[in-house]
């Protein structure tokens, strides 16, 4: 069954809504449009909005895009008659109504632009830092802690001490792994501290048993050393805030204080949210505030940092509404049709993560004069050409050189061909950028 396609001009989302947004379907544009509508329609003031995204660069871009949307929409509403014939459906929607209604929406947006610095547009860690500061003693965080970007140095030191303690004497047993391997192991255990360490039933003193015990000891030592030196890293922010929101002694007050600040919460790149981040969002806002979660489980790439697509699926399961963004604004219809032919309906690792069809905003082919007119080409790499032996499994590192050569070759050929990109105002030559 095809999923519900989200209409940015339909009823504003309430409760918890998950929007699946495939590549090119306009996640940032959708967030900016929804933020504009929430403010213009009086659902939330600018200081009652919280927009969360994954990285600092994305946060800067999102802030600029939302502000541009507010400014442009407010300007458009200054001339409602012209606005109603705009190609922007959100502007048309907000320009529809009595003169007093349209003027009120324009005033709300104008005030939001003037007070735009009051908006909370931050990374997850930035949001957590703000919330911890606001919670004060409720979050059990010392005010004179030193914030560090990474605990890698502390981890390497802790692992080295543990390793020397176990294997540094002349009569010590032969270590089952090198010090460098032990440091990598400890770093992985600390960077994903919510992961369960296995195996629990390994033969005592076997390599598996030693590795698990080393990982456990590293976690304990790093926590002790950071606390003793009054250090805090990004992951500590998440854990401290999560604990304040779920601890029976502090949960009610901490949740109420955070909720009192926000009416609408929107999270971009939600597929890269880890279990602790979801616990924070769920305990603070689910069922109490409007929360819109936008992401694409097909693009979940941060498992190595603790992000888990299972978290995305949990959110989908508990959401009040789920929908997809149905139009691709980036790619032409021939490419989307070819990809649909190859990948359409495929489940990627879970029956709930399916490649759904998307419509194309660009029906024709905009690239003219390219060396090839094929919308999609497949590279076939013979297994024996890269990994001798029929039973070998191809790894990403093995095939990456083929990808690099193909992409470089395509770019060079395209630039040499004198190809042009057709757009509404004519055509421009393809050039490096």
HELIX and SHEET records of a PDB file:
HELIX    1   1 UNK A   27  UNK A   40  1                                  14    
HELIX    2   2 UNK A   46  UNK A   48  5                                   3    
HELIX    3   3 UNK A   56  UNK A   76  1                                  21    
HELIX    4   4 UNK A   77  UNK A   79  5                                   3    
HELIX    5   5 UNK A   80  UNK A   83  1                                   4    
HELIX    6   6 UNK A   89  UNK A   95  1                                   7    
HELIX    7   7 UNK A   99  UNK A  114  1                                  16    
HELIX    8   8 UNK A  116  UNK A  118  5                                   3    
HELIX    9   9 UNK A  124  UNK A  135  1                                  12    
HELIX   10  10 UNK A  136  UNK A  139  5                                   4    
HELIX   11  11 UNK A  152  UNK A  167  1                                  16    
HELIX   12  12 UNK A  179  UNK A  191  1                                  13    
HELIX   13  13 UNK A  207  UNK A  229  1                                  23    
HELIX   14  14 UNK A  234  UNK A  246  1                                  13    
HELIX   15  15 UNK A  251  UNK A  259  1                                   9    
HELIX   16  16 UNK A  270  UNK A  272  5                                   3    
HELIX   17  17 UNK A  275  UNK A  285  1                                  11    
HELIX   18  18 UNK A  297  UNK A  299  5                                   3    
HELIX   19  19 UNK A  303  UNK A  305  5                                   3    
HELIX   20  20 UNK A  309  UNK A  318  1                                  10    
HELIX   21  21 UNK A  333  UNK A  343  1                                  11    
HELIX   22  22 UNK A  383  UNK A  386  1                                   4    
HELIX   23  23 UNK A  396  UNK A  416  1                                  21    
SHEET    1   A 6 UNK A 120  UNK A 123  0                                        
SHEET    2   A 6 UNK A  49  UNK A  53  1                                        
SHEET    3   A 6 UNK A 264  UNK A 267  1                                        
SHEET    4   A 6 UNK A 290  UNK A 295  1                                        
SHEET    5   A 6 UNK A  16  UNK A  20  1                                        
SHEET    6   A 6 UNK A 321  UNK A 324  1                                        
SHEET    1   B 2 UNK A 146  UNK A 147  0                                        
SHEET    2   B 2 UNK A 231  UNK A 232  1                                        
SHEET    1   C 2 UNK A 327  UNK A 332  0                                        
SHEET    2   C 2 UNK A 359  UNK A 362  1                                        
SHEET    1   D 3 UNK A 367  UNK A 368  0                                        
SHEET    2   D 3 UNK A 420  UNK A 423 -1                                        
SHEET    3   D 3 UNK A 426  UNK A 429 -1                                        
END                                                                             
